[in-house]
Amino acid sequence: MMKSTSTVIGIMMLALVATGCSTTHQQAVAAEDKEYTPPTSIYNILDSTALVYSNPAAGSAINDHPLRWVGFILHPVGHAFDYGINRPMYTLGGTSPYLHGYTAEDSMLDAQRQ
């Protein structure tokens, strides 16, 4: 019973994450309602200066994905993990590369961090 419940909950969570950004939030229009309604944002995505001359916040979705707020809340936790655990481990690995498996690629990636 517990295994089936956890499987159903896992499938529901996966469906929530997978379908978060798949809708356009546009209503279906009947054939007789041919009235034009402009989209929230009408700038061309290939125009590199479009974001300079427009307001991206005005073009953002009204009903955003609910897990975005979890990301906003956990973002500082990720930075604390990176600076408190991950980067010191790279520094430790760089002191004796052969012993810790620290490769030239690891060194390059560590040097590119800010």
N, C-alpha and C positions, 0 to 999 in steps of 0.2 A: 504494500500500500504506500509506504513512504517513498519507495523508489519511483513508482509511477507518478506520485505527486511532484517529486522533484524534477522528473523528466518533463512533465507538463509545464511547470514553472520555467524550466530552462528553455523550452520551445517558445513560450510566450515572451520571455526576455529577448531571445534571439530575433523573434518577429518584430518586436518593438524597435530594436536597434537597426535591423535591416530595412525597415520600411519608414524610417524617420524622415528622410528627405525625398521620398519617391513620389509624393503628390505635388500637384501644382496649385492646390487650393482654388481651382477655378470651377465655377458652377457649370453644369451642362445647360446649353442654350437650345431652346426649341427652334424649329424651323421658322416660325413666324416672328420670333424675336431676333431680328438681324441688327440690332442697335450695337454700335461699336463702343466697347469699353476699353480704354487704354490700359496697358499693364502698369504695375507699380513703378517700374523703371523702364525707360525707353531708350537708354543709351546703348550704343553698339559695344559688345564685349570685346571686340578686337581693337577698339580705339583706346590707345594707351593713356590719353589725356582725359578720358571720360570721368574717371573718379576724381580728378582734380576739380572739374567744373560741376560736379553733381554732389549730392548728399547720399552716400551709401547707406546711412542709417534709415533714410526715408524709403529706400528700396528694399529693406530687409523684410523678411516674413513676419507677419503679425503673430501667427500661432507657430512659434518656433518649436523645435524638438525638445521634449522635456528633459532629456539627459544632458542637454547643453549646460544647464545650471549645475549639474553634478560636476561637469568638466570645469566650470568656472570656480567651483568651490575647491576641487581637488588639485587645481593647477599649482598653488603654492606648495602643496604636499609633494608634488612631483619635483619641484625645484629644490625643496629641502632634501629629498632623496638623492637628487643628482649631486648637489654640493656636499652633502653630508656622508654619502656612502659611495656613490659611483665614481666621482672624481678622485677621492683618496685611494680607491682601489686601483685606478689607472696609474696614479703616482707610485703606489707600491709596486705594481707590475713593471713599471718603467725602471725601477732600481735594479732589478735582476731579470731581464727579459727572457732568458733561456729557461729559468726556473718556473716562471709564471705563464709562459706561452705568449708573451707580449710581442706582437709582430710589428713590422714596419708600417703596415696599414693602421694598426692601433696607434702607433706613434703619430702618424699623419693626422688621424682623426682627433687625437688629443691636442695636437698643436693648433688645429683649426677652431677649437672651442674658444668662446669669448668669456 
